[in-house]
Structures are given as structure tokens and as C-alpha cells.
Amino acid sequence: MARACEYPDVAEEFGWVAGEEYGKGDRTDNLGSAPIKRTYSQYYDKASIMHYSSYQGAKRGASKKLDYPIVAWKSGVKPHANPTEDEVEMIPDNRQITSLDTDAVKRLYPFIWD
């Protein structure tokens, strides 16, 4: 299972098409020859318009942050297995495109910008 998460080509053998988007390892282009390097920002963009808010999919009456399906670590908190309410924050319903959103689209669709 760990290999499927690290190498998208392994995930694809099992029919998991999301492997390409979530794999950690590098991969080759569609022809199998040119390496494609994965480069991600050190900054996690929780303000991205593409990010779900904490409220989407939440149960009615949720009163604690940890009752919501997705929350973010507060700045400076090192992720670990047992978060507390004080270590996480809600992710807002984002409605504006961030500069990282723009950069990502330009990387994914370079032919549009030529």
C-alpha cells in the first residue's frame, strides 16, 4: 500500500486513477521517457478556492472543531496523531482565487499561456 501512495504508476496498476495527483514520487510522461519532477510549494494554501471548507459535509450540530470533517493545523503546530481543539483551526469557505491557484493552473495547462 505504501508503494501505491509513493509511486503513481503502482497505483494505476490497481486502477486507482488518483495516484498521479497524490503520489509522492516522480513519474514519467505519457510516452514513458521524460521524467516529470514533482515540485510543490512549501506553503500549504488553505485559502485556495479549490480547497473544501471545514463546513462542507459536516454533521448538523457539530460544536467542536474536531467534529468537522476537515480542519487545518494552526501555524507552528507540528502534525501528530492526536490533535486537540487548540491545535487546529477551521478552514473558511474560500471565494477568491489565490496567487498559488493561478500558479497551479499555469503549471497544469502551460499550452494556454503561450
Secondary structure, 3 states (H helix, E strand, C coil): CHHHHHCHHHHHHCCCCCHHHHCCCCEECCCCCCEECCCCCCCCCCCCCCCCCCCCCCCCCCCCHHHCCCCEECCCCCCCCCCCHHHEECCCCCCCCCHHHHHHHHHHCHHHCC
